C-alpha cells in the first residue's frame, strides 16, 4: 500500500530552504552577540581573568577600557597611567588585585622616574593598611646637613646612579617625614612614591631597614580593590549572563546573555545604544525567534509523517520485531531518569547543588583545577562547603571545640567515617586567604608524628575558608594545666607526662626548623593531646619559611606572653623566636600557670618575667606546681630544677644566648633519662651579669647528693619583655 504522504523532492527542497532562511537571522545574531566570547577568560601563567579585564585574546567589549592586560614571560601586566604593573594575585570574590611596579621589580634605580598613581574612581587602596614609601635620587651629602636635622639619614641610604654618577639616594616612609627632613629631601633632584604593605612600611620605618628590605617590599606590591560595576556585574553573573561593555559606548555596562544584550540582568530591558545598534540586534533576535518557531513546525510535520509511516509498517511486523521496538522505546524513555539522577547528585554533599548557576559551577571547577588539582603544589584533598556543613551539623555551636583569633574549630564526621576538626576562618578577605594558603602549603609538605595532620580544605573561593584536620580528642596543654580540664586531670597530669610532652613538642619544633619553617605561634593552646597524652602541634597560619636565610623581616605577630622580645623590637623573626616561646611553655608545664594573667601582681602578670625573677632569687619552689611532687620527690625536684634552668636559657632577651631547638631536645631527653652523670660531680651555675645576660660557669655543688643546680644571680634581672 502507498504511504499516506510520500515527501517529494520539491517538499524536501522547500524544507531545506525554509530552514536555511529561518537560521540566517540566528547566524547573523551570533556574529553580533559576544556572549560566547565573554564566556572565555583571559589567561596568563597560572592566573585567569574575567570582567573587567580584557586582552590576551579576550575582546575589548568583554571588559572595561582601563583594564587591558598583556602577558610577558607568563606574567600578567596591567597598565595604569602609563606604568606597567605585575599582577601578583587576583581575588574575584573580593574584587581585589595585588600589583607591583614592573620597572622596580629588578632594580630600585629605574631609568625613567614615575610616581605610582591610579584612578581613584576605578580603584580603592584605602582599606588595606598601606603606606607610601618615597625614594629620593640625587640628594646632597648628609655631611652638609646641620647636625641633628637628620641623624638617621645614613640608615635610609641606597646606592644607584640615576642620570648622574655618584649621587646620594634615600628612602623614607610618609609617616617618618618631619619638617626638617622634608626640607632636606626637597633639595634632591627627583623622587618617586610607591605604596607598600603595612608590615613593610613598619619595617622600613626602623633604623634596621636596608635596601634589601626596600626591594622586597616593592616586589610584594600593594593591594587595590577595583570598583567597576561590581554590584551590577554580580547580578548579571547570577542571572546567567556575562559582564561586558558596549562596543559603541565602552564605559557603558552591558550584560551579555544567550538571548541578547541587556542593561543589568538577563531577560531584562534591552540596552539602548546610540546609532541603532540595539535596534538591529533586537531585530535579529526577533527574526531568530520567528524562524525558530517555523523550524519547529516544519520538523514536527516531518516527524508526524514519519511516525504515520512507521505505524503502518508495525502492523505487518512480526511479534519479535514488535518486542524489539518496545524494548527500544523503554530504553529511549530512560531520558526521563535524568532529573532523578540530578536530584540524587544534588542531595549528596560530595557534589555541588544542581541548582547552582553556570557561573558558580564554572568558578568552582576552574578554582579546583587551577588551585587544588594543582595538588602537586598543595597536595591536599578538596572538600566542598556542603559536605563539611553536613559533617559538622551545619556548624552547630554544640560541636565547637575552640575559638581562636583567626577562626572557630568544630568537630565533624565525614561520610567515610573519619572524625575531623574543621577550622572555619572568620573572614574571607585577602589576609585570611593568605593565611589559609600558607597553612595548607606548609602542612602538606610536612610529616612528623607530633604534628597535626591536615586532611584537606575547601577551595579558597568557597563561601567559607575551611581547613580539615585529624581530630585530637584530649584538648590542649592549656586545657589540662589551667583550663577547663585542669580540675579533672590534675591527678593524671604527672611530672613524667609533662616532661614527655615537653620532649615531643621540642622534637616537633626541631623538625620544623630543620625543614626551614618557623612556627611563630608556639603556645600551650596550639599543642594538642590525644588520649594517651601524645603531642600534636597545630595552627600554622602564622608560620614562615626561612630556608637559606638568617632571619625573616616581618612585623611582629603572635600571642602576648609568648612573643620573642627581640623579634618585637627588631622585626627580625628567627628560629630562636620559637625557642623563646617554647621557654614560656616549659614554665607553664612547671607551674601550671597561664602565660599572661592580669589578676597577678603587676610585676608577675607576664609569666616569663615572673619565672626569670623566681629562678634568679632562688625561689623556684614558689613557682612550681605543688601537685607534681617537687617537695616530696628528690628525682622530680632535680629534674624540675634542670628544666627550669633550660627554660631560663630559652627566655634570654638576646637570641644568641638561647639554645637551638635541637639542643633543647637533647637536654630534655638527658633529663628524662636521668642522665645526670655530668651534673652529679659538678652542677651548672647560671650566672647573670648586670646586663641580665647569662654567663657559663661550672662550680662544685654545695650538696652533691641533692643534684640541684646553684643559681648565682647578679644585681639586676634580665630584660624580658612580654612581647
N, C-alpha and C positions, 0 to 999 in steps of 0.2 A: 504494500500500500504506500502511496506517495505521502511523504511528510506533510503535516499541516502547513508549515511555512518552510520553504527552501530558499535561504538568502541567495539572492542573485549577485553577480559581480558588481552590478550597479549599486545594490544596497550596501555591500561591503565598502565600496569606494566612497559612498556618501558618508558612512560611519567614520571612516578614516579622516575625511576632510573636516567633518564637524568636530571630531576630537582634536584635530590639529588647530582649527580655528579657536576652539574653546581653550586650548592650552597656551595659545600665543600670549594672551594678556598675563597669564601666570608667569611665563618666562620673562616677559617684559618687567613684571613686578620684581622678579628675583634680581634682575640687573640693577634696579634702583633701590632694592631693600638690603641694608647692611647687617641684618640680624645674624646671618651665619658668620660673616667676617668678624663681628664683635663678640661672637661666642668663643673665639680663639684668643688665648692670652699671648702677650709678648714674652719671650723667654731669652735669658742671657745667663750663662753659667748655671748655677743651681737655683736661680730665682725666676719667678714668673710674675707678670704684672697685668692687671686688668685696669678698668677705668679708675682714675682719669689719665692713665699712662697710655702712650701710643708710640709707634715706631717699631723697629725690628720686625717688619712685615705686618704689623697691626696698623690698619688705616687710620688717618688723622681723625675721621669722623667717629672713631671708637674711643676717643679720649678728649682731653681738654688741650687747647693750643699751647699752654705753658708747660706741658708735661711730656715733651718729646724725649725719648730715650735713644741712646746709641749703645753699642756693645764693643768693647775693646779688650781683647785677651780674656774673654769670659767675665769681664767686669762691666756691669751696667753703669752708664754715665748719664746724669741729668744736668742740663744746662739751666742755671739760674742767673739772670742778669749778666750774661756773657761769661760766666765762670763755670767750668766743669766740676761736678761733684760725683764722687763714687757713692753708689748706693750700697751701704754696708748691710742694712737689714730693712725689711718692709713688713708691716703688720696690717693686713687689710681690715681686721676686725676693729682695730683702734684707729685706723686711718693715719698711721704713723710711719715715717721712714727715718732711718739713721744714715746720715750722709757725712762724707769727709772731703775736704778740698783735694782735688786730684793734683793740683800744681804743688801742694805742700806734702804730698804723700812720700816722696823720696828725698825731699830737701826742704829745709826751712829758709832757703835763700833763693827764692824764685827770681827769674829774670824780670818778670813783669809783676809789679805790686798792685794787688787789687783787694779792696775790702770785701768782707763777706756780707752781702746784702740779699734780701729776698722780699718778695711782695707780701706784705702783711695781710692783704686781703685773700691771699691764696694759702698762706702758711701761718701757723701759730707755734712759736717756740717758747712761750712764757710758762708753760705748765710742766717743764721738765728739769727745773732746778739747774739751769745752765748759767754760765757767766762768760763774759768776753775776756779773752787774753789778747793783749796788744803786743806786736813786735815792732820795735823801732830800729831803723837802719841808718847808718852814717851819723852817729852821735859823737859829741865831743868826748874827750878823755875825761874820766872821772877825777883825775888828778887836779883838774882845773875847777872842780866843784868846791864850793865853800864847805869846809868841814862841818859835818852834822846834817847837811841837807839830805844826803842820801848815802848813809854809811853802808847800806846793803847792796849798793849798785853792783859790785863785782860778782855777787852771788847770782844775779839775774842776767849775766852777760852770755852771749853765744857768738861763735866765730862764723863769719862768712863775709864775702865781698859782694855787695850789690851795687853795680855800676861805678864802684870806685874801690881802690885797693886799701887794705888795712884800716877798715872802718870799725868803729865800736858799735855793737848792736846789743839791744836789751829786750827782755820780755817781762811783762808785768800784768797781773790781773786787774780788772777795773776796780775792785774793792780795795786794792792796795795803794792806789794812786792818791797822794795828798798834794797840796798846793805846790810845795817846793819841788817835789819830784815832777809834777806836771810841767812846771816852768822849765826844768832841765830838759825833759823829753821833747818839749815843744821846739827845741833848737835842733833836733835831729832832722836829717834830710827827708826822710819818708817813713811811713808806718802802715801797717795793716792790722785789722782787728778780726778775730775769728772766735766764734763761740766754742766752748769746751764743756764737757760734763762737770757736774758739781764736784765729784770726787777728785777730778784732775785739777779743777780750779782751786780746791783746798790745798792740794799738793803743791801746785805752782806758786802758791802764796807763802810757802815756808822757805826758810833760808837754805834748807837742804835740797831744794829743787835744782835740777840740772837740765841741760839742753836735751838730754835723752828723755826726760820726763815730758818736755815740751813736744818732742817728736811723737811720742806715744799718744799724748793727749790729742794731737791733731789727727793721728791715724784712727783713734777710736771714734772721732767725729762727734756730732751732736744730733739731737732728735727733733723733728718737726712733725706737726700734725697738719695734713692737708685739709683744706676747707673748701672743697669744690663740689657743691651739690650733694654733700654727704647724705643728708636725710632723704632727699628725693631719689637718689641713686639706690639707697637701701630699699625704698618702697618699690622701685622699678624691678630690682632683683627679686624681691619676694613675689611679685606678680608674674614672674617667669620671663621678664624682659632682660635686655642687655643695655647698659648705660652708654650714652654717646653724646655727640653734639651735632647740630645742624650743619650741613655742608654749605648752606647759604649764610648763616649767622653762627660762626663757630663757638661764640660764647653762650649760645642758647642750648640748654639741655634738651635731649631727645631720648625717649625710652623706645628702643627698637624691639619690636615683638614679631612673632611669627605671622601675626595677622596684619601688621602695618606699623606705622610710626606714630607714637603718642607723646603727649606733653609730660606725663608724670608716671602713669602705670599702664600696663597692657589693658586693652578693652576700655580705654578712656577716650577723652576728646582728642580728635586729630590735631596734629601740630599745624599751626597756621604760618607757613613760611612765606617769605616775600618771593615775588616773581612767579607765583603759581606753582611752586614746587609741590606743595601738599595737594593741590588740586589734581595734578597729573598723577601723583602717587595714588590718591583715592580713587580716581577713575580706573586705574589699572587694577586696584583691589576689587572694585565693584564688578568690573568685567570678568575678573578671575572667578569671583563667586558665581556669577551668572553662568559662565562657561562650565563651572564645576557641576552646577545643577543639571545642565543639558547633558553633560557627560554621564552623570549618574543615571539619568533617564534612558539614555541610549544603551548603556551597559545593562541596565535592568531589563530592557526589552529583549536584548540578545540572550540574556540568561533565561528569561521566560521561554523563549523559543526553544533553546537547547533542552531545557527540562521537559518540555512537552514531548520532544522527540525521544528523550531517554525513557520517559514513562511508557511510551508506546512500545519501545524495544523491550522493556522489562516484562511486559505482559506475555511475550513469547519466549522469554528466557527460561532456562532450566532452573529447578529448585536450588541446585548448587550455586548457580550464579546469583540467585536472589539472596541466598545466605551470605555469600561473599560481599554483596553490596551492603547488606545490613551491617556486617562487621565493619566495613569501611566507614559507614555512616556513623556508627558508635564511636569509632576511633576519631573521626573528624570532629565529633562533639566534645572531645577532650579539651578543646579550647575553652569550654565553659569552666574548667577547673582552675583556670589561671587566677581568678580572683581569690579562690580559697587558698591557693598556694601563696599568693602575695600576702593574704591576711595572716597566714601562719608565719611567714617571714617577718612581718612587722611585729608580731607578738613575741617573737624570740628576741631577747635583749642583746643577742650577739650580732643582730643586723639592724641597720638604720630603718626608721619607720618608712612605710611605703607612701605615706602622705608627705614626706619631705620633698621640697621643691627641687627641680633640676639644679638650680644654682647651689643649694646647700649640699646636695649629693656630690656635685662636681667638686665643690670646695673641699669636702671631707675626703673624697677619694684622692684628689690631687695632693692634699696635705699628707695623707698617709703614705702615698707613693714617694713623695719628694722628701719628706722628713723622716718617716719612720720605717719605710721599706729601705730607706737609707739606713736599714738596721745594721748595715756594716759600719755605720757611724754611731748610731745609738745602741743597737743591739738589744732593744727592749721590746717586749710584746706590746702591741697597741690594743687597748680596750676602748670600747665605746662608752660614752657617758651613760647610756641607757642601762647597760649590763652592770655597771658599778652602782647605779642608782638602785637596781634590783638587789644587788649583793648587800647593800647597806640599809635596806628597807627605807629607801628614799632619804638617806642620811638622817635617820631617826636620832633624836637627841639622846635616847636611851642607849644608843650604840657608840656614843662619843667616848673615845679613850683619852683624849688630851686636847689641849687648846693652847697653841703657842703664838709667837709673834707673827708668824707667816701664814698659819692655817690651822684648821682643826683636823684631828685624826679620828676615823671611825672604824669600828670592827665590821668586817664583812665576810661573806662566804660566797665564793664563786660557784658557778654551775658545775665545775669539775670537782667540787668538794674542798678545795683549798681554803683555809682560813687566812684572811689577809687583813692588813691595816691600810686603810685608804686615807691618804693625806690630801685634803682639799685646800688649795691655796686661796686666800681671801679675795684677792683682786686679780682679774685677768688683764693686767696692764703690762707695759713694756718691761718694767723692772721685774715683775713676778715671772714673766715668760723667760727672762734671762736666768733667774734663779732656778726655775723649773728645768730648763735645758741643761744648766750647769750640773744639777744634781743627777739627772739621768746620764749625762755624758760621763761623769766621774764614776758612778756606781756600776755602770755596765762594763767598765774596764777593770774592775777590782774583784778579787776573790780572797777572802780570809774568813776563817771560822768565827772570828769575833767581830765581823762587820755584818750589819743587817743586809739581807738580800733584797734587791729590787726585782719584783716580778714583771712590772711593766708600767704603763702610763697611758693617758689619753693623748690624742693629738693636741698640739699646742693651740689649735684653733677650735677646740671643743668649747662648749658653753661654760665649762669649768676646767681648771687645770688640776688633774688628779694624778697622784703617784701611788702605786700599789706595791706594798712591801709584804714580806712574810710577817705573820702575826707572832709577836713575842708576848706570852701571856702573863708574865710576872711583874709588870710595871718597870719603873726606873730605879736607879740607885737612890735618887732623891725621895721617891715614894717610901722606900724602906728606912732611910736614915731619919728624915724629918717631915715626911709627907703623910699621905692617907693610910699607908701600910705600916707606919712606924710602931704603933702600939701593938699590932698583931704579930709582927715579925721580929720583935726585938730579941726574943729568945733564940730565934733561928739565925739571926744575922751575927754570927760569931766572928771573932777576930780572924780565924783561919779563912772563913768565907770572904771577909773584907779584903784580906791580903791577896787571895786568889783573884778577886775582882780587879784589884789594882794591877796585878801582873797581866791579866788578859787585856785590860784596857790599854796598858802601856805597849803591849805587844802589837795590838791593832794600830796604834798611832805610829809605832816604829815602822810598821809595814807601809802605812800611808806615806811617811816621809821618804822611805826608800823608793816608793813609786812616784815621788815628785809631787806630792799633794799635801797642802796644809789644811787641816780641818777648819780652823778658825772659830769654832764654837764648841770647844770641849767643855762639857759641864755635866753634872750628875743627872740632869733632866734629859740629856741626849745619850745616856748609856742605859740600854735596856737589859733586862734579865729574864732568862727563861725559868722554867720550874725547878731546874737544878742549879740555879744561880750562875749560869754561864752567861758571859757578857756578849752583847751585840751593840756595837757603837753605831749610832744613827745620825740622821739630819746633816746632809752635806750641801745644803743650799748656799752656804757662805764659803764653801771650800774653794781653794785656788790652787792651780798648778804652779810649780816654781822650779821646773827642771832646768838645769844648767844656769841658774842664776842664784845670787846670794840672798836676794830678797824680792818681794813684790811691793811696789809702791802703790798704796791704796788707802783711802780714808778708813779710819778705824771702824770696825763693826764687830759685834759680839754681844755678850751678855754682861751687864755690870757685875763687878765682883770677880770676873774671870779674865778680863781683858788685860793683856800684857801692857804695863805702864810705858815701856819704851816704845812699843808699837803705837800707843796712844799719842805719845809726844812727837815721834819722828816719822810717823806714817809709813814705816817700813815693816811689812809683815814677813816674818821668817819662821822656820820650823821651831825656833826657840819660843815663839809666841804660844804654840801649843804646849810646850814644856811648862811654861808659867801656869797656863790654865789647868794642866794636869796636877801641878803642885797644889792648887786650890782643891781639886778633887781628893787628893791624898789627905789633906787636912780635914775635909768633910768625913772621910772614912774613919779617921781617928777620933773626931769629936762628935759626929752625928749632928753638927750644926749647919745651918744654911750659909751659903757664901755671903749673903747680904741680909741683915736683919736690923731694921730701924728701931726695934724695941730694945736693942742692946745699948750699952753706954756708947756715946758718940765716938769714942776712940776705938771701939770694938765693933762698930757697925759692919766694917769690912773684915771678913774672916781672915783674909791673907795678912792684913796688918796685925790683927789680934794674935794670930799664930806666931808670927815672927817675934812679936814682943814677948809672948809667953816663953818661947824657946830661949830667947836671949836672957830672960830674967830667971831662968832655972825653975819655972813654974809650969812645966809641961803637964803636971798632974791636974792643973786647973782647966786644961783644955780637953783632956782625953775623956771619952765616954766611959763612965764607970762600969757599964754593963759588959765590957769586953775583957775584964779581968786584969786590968793594968795594975791594980794594987794588991791582987791576991796571987797572981801567977808570974813568977820570975821570967819565964820564957816569953810570955806575952809582953811583959814590961820591957824586956830587952829589944824584942822585935819592934814594938811600937815606937820606942825611942829612936831606933835606927831609921824607921820610916819617916819619923818627924824630921830627922836630920836631912834625909833626902828631900822632903818637901821644902825645908828651909833653903836648900841649894836651888831647887826649881823656882823658888819665889824671889830670887835675886833680881834687883832692879836692872842691873847690867846683864844683857843676854849672854855675853861671853863668859859670865860666871856660872851659867846654868849648864847642867849636863845635857847630852843628847838623849833622845828617847831610847836609843839602843843601849846607852849606858844606864838609863833608868831601869830598863828591863833586866839587865844583868845584875844590877844592885838588888832589885826586888826578889829575883829568883835566889840570889845568895842568902838574903834574909829569910826567905821561906824555907830554904833547905837547912837553916840554922848553920850555914857555912861561915862560922864566926871565928875560924882559926886565926885570921888576921887581926880580929878585934880583941881576942882573949888576952894575948900578951900585951897589946897596946891598943888604945882606943883613939879614934879620930877626934880631935878637938876642933870645934868650929870657932874660929876667932874672927871677930868683927872689928874693923878699924873705925876710926872716927867718921869716915865717909859712909859707913854702913855696908862695906864690901867684905866678902869672905876672904879669909886667909887660911891656907892649909897649914896644919901643924900637928905632928904626931907626938904625943907625950904618954908617959906611963899613967895608967888609970889609978885613981885613988883606991879603988876596990876591984881587983882583978876578977873576983868571983861574981861581981854584980853584972859585968858586961855592959854597963850603961855608960854612954859617952859623957865626957865632961865638956860642957859648952861654956867657953870663956867669952865674955861679952865686953865690948868697948863702951865708950861713954854715950854713944848715940845709936838710935835704931836706924836700920836701912830705910830708904825712902821707897815704900811700896804703895804706889797709888792704887786706888780702887778701880782705875780704868773706867 
